[in-house]
């Protein structure tokens, strides 16, 4: 089994996935390389989803879109294979989760279009560099993610709720985190909500819908970023006949560098 300490580049992570050596969450791996969410849809649903991403750039910032049937995201990782290079996938049939394989080669179709979507794990390197704590990295677990009562902008056949990821921070650190992450709009950018989780429909901050629970201290605010798991909630609502995504927290590694995605 490959040690996470040996996974220093995006190519290292992809090869570990391809060989079945990495099947878990990827936060903190290969610092400096942009991690990404993945959505794979049949071509006749792809145009509607492209419109949905354009209408909802905070949760769905597009990094790459493949040609139908091509498993290689040529603008973000030219030697990658989206059929094998994700630690764990999710298979959706009519909006229902049916399987979580580690390889989708046998499911691949010539009409599949893949969407590579920015991930907040990318800006965590910048947060750590700024001296900000990232609780789930400290604890070696997945980031907590929550379905909200905030509706995404519908587009075509796609509609559904916004999903957010949460990182607890003191008020002073939360202000600094806004400054740091706002420079990364292509990987969700600045937070969408600070504190008061009930205002966005989260009834229990200790029971995430995806990922792992992390504690929020008495002197801390839960800080929420738009999350690339949003498309999975949207798939449950729109119910396409078939779709494949990454499993939450088990991201695809691009060759794009974090610093190349900054603005300002």
C-alpha positions as CSV (number, residue, x, y, z in Angstrom):
1,X,0.0,0.0,0.0
2,X,1.4,3.4,-1.0
3,X,2.1,5.8,1.9
4,X,0.4,9.2,1.6
5,X,3.8,10.7,2.3
6,X,5.0,9.4,-1.1
7,X,2.1,11.1,-2.9
8,X,3.8,14.4,-3.6
9,X,2.5,15.1,-7.2
10,X,-0.8,14.8,-8.9
11,X,0.6,12.0,-11.1
12,X,1.6,10.1,-8.0
13,X,-1.9,10.3,-6.7
14,X,-3.4,9.2,-10.0
15,X,-1.1,6.2,-10.3
16,X,-1.9,5.2,-6.7
17,X,-5.6,5.3,-7.6
18,X,-5.1,3.5,-10.9
19,X,-3.3,0.6,-9.1
20,X,-5.9,0.3,-6.4
21,X,-3.5,1.6,-3.7
22,X,-5.5,4.7,-2.8
23,X,-9.2,4.3,-2.2
24,X,-10.0,6.9,0.4
25,X,-10.2,10.6,0.9
26,X,-7.6,12.9,-0.6
27,X,-7.5,16.1,1.6
28,X,-3.9,17.1,2.2
29,X,-2.3,15.0,-0.5
30,X,0.1,16.4,-3.1
31,X,0.0,20.0,-1.9
32,X,0.0,22.6,-4.6
33,X,-2.0,20.6,-7.2
34,X,-5.6,21.4,-7.9
35,X,-8.0,18.7,-6.8
36,X,-11.3,18.3,-8.6
37,X,-14.8,16.9,-8.4
38,X,-16.1,14.7,-11.2
39,X,-19.4,14.4,-12.9
40,X,-19.9,12.0,-15.9
41,X,-23.1,12.1,-17.9
42,X,-24.4,10.8,-21.2
43,X,-24.1,13.3,-24.0
44,X,-27.8,14.0,-24.2
45,X,-27.8,15.2,-20.6
46,X,-24.4,17.0,-20.8
47,X,-25.5,20.3,-22.4
48,X,-28.1,20.8,-19.6
49,X,-25.5,20.2,-17.0
50,X,-23.0,22.5,-18.7
51,X,-25.7,25.2,-18.4
52,X,-26.3,24.3,-14.8
53,X,-22.6,24.8,-14.0
54,X,-22.5,28.2,-15.8
55,X,-25.6,29.2,-13.8
56,X,-24.0,28.1,-10.5
57,X,-20.3,28.9,-10.7
58,X,-19.8,28.9,-6.9
59,X,-20.5,25.2,-6.3
60,X,-19.7,24.1,-9.9
61,X,-16.6,26.0,-11.2
62,X,-15.6,24.2,-14.3
63,X,-11.9,23.3,-14.8
64,X,-12.3,21.0,-17.8
65,X,-14.9,19.3,-20.0
66,X,-14.1,16.3,-22.2
67,X,-15.2,15.3,-25.6
68,X,-17.8,12.5,-25.7
69,X,-16.3,9.2,-25.1
70,X,-12.8,10.6,-24.2
71,X,-11.7,9.5,-20.7
72,X,-8.7,12.0,-20.8
73,X,-9.3,15.6,-19.4
74,X,-6.9,17.1,-21.9
75,X,-6.8,20.6,-20.6
76,X,-6.2,19.7,-16.9
77,X,-4.3,16.3,-16.9
78,X,-3.1,15.0,-20.3
79,X,-1.8,11.6,-19.0
80,X,-4.9,10.9,-16.8
81,X,-7.6,8.4,-17.2
82,X,-10.9,9.3,-15.6
83,X,-12.0,5.7,-15.6
84,X,-9.3,4.7,-13.1
85,X,-7.7,7.7,-11.5
86,X,-10.2,8.6,-8.8
87,X,-9.9,6.8,-5.4
88,X,-13.6,5.9,-5.3
89,X,-16.6,6.6,-7.6
90,X,-20.3,6.7,-7.2
91,X,-22.7,5.2,-9.8
92,X,-26.2,6.8,-10.1
93,X,-29.2,5.2,-11.8
94,X,-32.4,7.3,-12.0
95,X,-31.0,9.5,-9.2
96,X,-30.4,6.6,-6.9
97,X,-26.9,5.7,-5.7
98,X,-26.3,2.1,-6.7
99,X,-22.6,1.4,-6.3
100,X,-19.2,2.8,-5.2
101,X,-16.5,1.1,-7.3
102,X,-12.9,2.1,-7.5
103,X,-12.7,1.6,-11.3
104,X,-15.3,2.3,-13.9
105,X,-13.6,1.0,-17.0
106,X,-16.3,-1.7,-17.5
107,X,-19.0,1.0,-17.2
108,X,-17.5,3.3,-19.7
109,X,-19.6,4.4,-22.8
110,X,-18.7,6.2,-26.0
111,X,-21.3,8.9,-25.2
112,X,-19.9,9.9,-21.8
113,X,-19.0,13.5,-21.2
114,X,-16.9,14.3,-18.1
115,X,-17.0,17.5,-16.1
116,X,-13.9,18.3,-14.0
117,X,-15.1,20.8,-11.3
118,X,-12.9,22.8,-8.9
119,X,-12.6,21.5,-5.3
120,X,-12.1,23.4,-2.0
121,X,-9.3,21.0,-1.0
122,X,-7.2,23.0,-3.5
123,X,-7.3,26.3,-1.4
124,X,-6.5,24.5,1.8
125,X,-2.8,24.6,0.9
126,X,-3.1,28.4,0.8
127,X,-4.9,28.4,4.2
128,X,-2.2,26.3,5.8
129,X,0.5,28.6,4.3
130,X,-1.3,31.6,5.9
131,X,-1.2,29.9,9.3
132,X,-4.9,29.0,9.3
133,X,-6.0,25.7,10.9
134,X,-7.8,23.1,8.8
135,X,-9.5,20.8,11.3
136,X,-10.2,17.8,9.1
137,X,-6.5,17.7,7.9
138,X,-5.4,18.0,11.5
139,X,-7.6,15.0,12.4
140,X,-6.8,13.0,9.3
141,X,-10.4,12.7,8.2
142,X,-12.8,13.9,5.5
143,X,-14.3,17.4,5.5
144,X,-17.9,17.7,6.8
145,X,-20.4,18.5,4.1
146,X,-24.0,19.5,4.4
147,X,-27.1,19.8,2.2
148,X,-28.7,23.2,2.7
149,X,-32.1,24.8,2.1
150,X,-30.5,27.2,-0.4
151,X,-31.7,26.3,-3.9
152,X,-29.3,26.4,-6.9
153,X,-30.3,28.3,-10.0
154,X,-32.1,25.7,-12.1
155,X,-31.0,25.1,-15.7
156,X,-32.5,22.8,-18.2
157,X,-33.4,19.5,-16.4
158,X,-31.1,20.2,-13.5
159,X,-32.2,21.7,-10.1
160,X,-31.6,21.0,-6.5
161,X,-30.0,22.3,-3.2
162,X,-26.6,23.8,-2.6
163,X,-24.2,21.6,-0.7
164,X,-21.5,23.3,1.5
165,X,-18.3,22.1,3.2
166,X,-17.5,23.4,6.7
167,X,-14.3,24.4,8.4
168,X,-14.4,25.7,12.0
169,X,-12.4,28.9,12.6
170,X,-12.2,31.7,15.2
171,X,-13.7,35.0,14.0
172,X,-10.3,36.5,13.3
173,X,-9.2,33.4,11.3
174,X,-12.5,33.4,9.5
175,X,-11.8,36.9,8.3
176,X,-8.4,35.9,7.1
177,X,-9.9,32.8,5.4
178,X,-12.2,35.0,3.4
179,X,-9.3,37.0,2.2
180,X,-7.2,33.9,1.3
181,X,-9.9,31.8,-0.4
182,X,-11.5,34.7,-2.3
183,X,-8.4,34.6,-4.5
184,X,-9.4,31.1,-5.7
185,X,-12.8,31.6,-7.5
186,X,-12.2,28.5,-9.8
187,X,-12.2,26.3,-6.7
188,X,-15.2,27.8,-4.9
189,X,-13.6,31.0,-3.7
190,X,-14.8,32.8,-0.6
191,X,-17.2,31.3,1.9
192,X,-21.0,31.5,1.2
193,X,-22.0,31.6,4.9
194,X,-20.5,32.2,8.3
195,X,-22.0,31.0,11.6
196,X,-25.7,30.4,12.2
197,X,-26.0,27.1,10.4
198,X,-29.7,26.9,11.0
199,X,-30.1,29.9,8.7
200,X,-29.2,27.7,5.7
201,X,-31.2,24.6,6.9
202,X,-28.5,22.8,8.9
203,X,-30.1,21.5,12.1
204,X,-27.1,19.6,13.6
205,X,-23.6,20.8,12.9
206,X,-22.3,17.5,14.4
207,X,-24.2,15.3,11.8
208,X,-22.9,16.1,8.3
209,X,-24.7,14.6,5.3
210,X,-21.3,13.7,3.7
211,X,-17.8,13.3,5.1
212,X,-16.9,13.2,8.8
213,X,-17.8,15.2,11.8
214,X,-15.2,17.7,13.2
215,X,-15.7,19.6,16.5
216,X,-16.5,23.3,16.5
217,X,-15.0,25.0,19.6
218,X,-16.8,27.5,21.8
219,X,-14.7,30.3,20.4
220,X,-15.2,29.2,16.8
221,X,-17.6,29.8,13.9
222,X,-18.6,27.2,11.4
223,X,-17.5,28.6,8.1
224,X,-19.2,27.3,5.0
225,X,-17.9,27.1,1.4
226,X,-19.9,26.1,-1.7
227,X,-19.1,22.4,-2.4
228,X,-18.6,20.4,-5.5
229,X,-20.8,17.6,-4.0
230,X,-23.7,19.9,-5.0
231,X,-24.1,18.1,-8.3
232,X,-24.7,14.8,-6.5
233,X,-27.7,16.4,-4.6
234,X,-28.8,17.8,-8.0
235,X,-28.5,14.3,-9.6
236,X,-30.8,13.0,-6.9
237,X,-33.4,15.7,-7.8
238,X,-33.1,15.6,-11.6
239,X,-32.8,11.8,-11.9
240,X,-30.8,11.3,-15.1
241,X,-31.0,7.6,-16.2
242,X,-27.3,7.1,-15.6
243,X,-24.4,9.2,-14.1
244,X,-21.1,8.7,-12.4
245,X,-19.4,11.0,-9.9
246,X,-16.5,10.8,-7.4
247,X,-17.3,9.7,-3.9
248,X,-17.4,12.7,-1.6
249,X,-13.8,13.6,-0.5
250,X,-12.2,11.2,-3.0
251,X,-11.1,13.7,-5.5
252,X,-9.5,13.7,-9.0
253,X,-6.0,15.3,-9.1
254,X,-5.3,17.6,-12.0
255,X,-1.9,18.9,-13.1
256,X,-3.1,22.4,-12.6
257,X,-1.1,24.3,-9.9
258,X,-3.0,26.1,-7.1
259,X,-1.1,29.3,-7.7
260,X,-2.1,29.3,-11.4
261,X,-5.8,29.5,-10.3
262,X,-5.5,32.6,-8.2
263,X,-6.8,36.0,-9.1
264,X,-6.0,39.5,-7.7
